[in-house]
C-alpha cells in the first residue's frame, strides 16, 4: 500500500494522471476488507477509478477453486455483448 501511495505522489509531481483499478470479492473478502479497499481508493485519490468484482475465468486457479466449492452461479463469464457477468456467489 505504501508503494501505491509513493507511486501516486511521484505521478502527481510529474503530471501523470492515474486510473486506479480495484477488485473486490476474492476468497476471504469481508465487509471490513471491502471497506478498507474503498478507503484506500479514496486515500489514493486517482483521477479515475474502476471497481470490478472478482471474476473466475475458466482455466484459472480461482475458477477451479470456486467450481470445486460450488460457488459459481453460472458458467458463462460474459453476456453476448462481452460484458462481464458476476458469477461467483459465496454462501455468506
C-alpha angles and dihedrals in degrees: 000000000000090000090056091049091050090047091054091047091052093046091052090051092058098034100252114152115220130211109204118211117197131183125204131181102053118147110291094025115146135181086261095054091045089053090049089052090051092050091047091051090050091047092052090052096202117188090244134005140196124200117197134184115242107268124203107214117199111262095031128112090242091054092050091048095048092045093049091050093047095243098129111104094191139000099231109089092194141022125246089274092056095253114148113248122210103243108157114091120179120204091240 
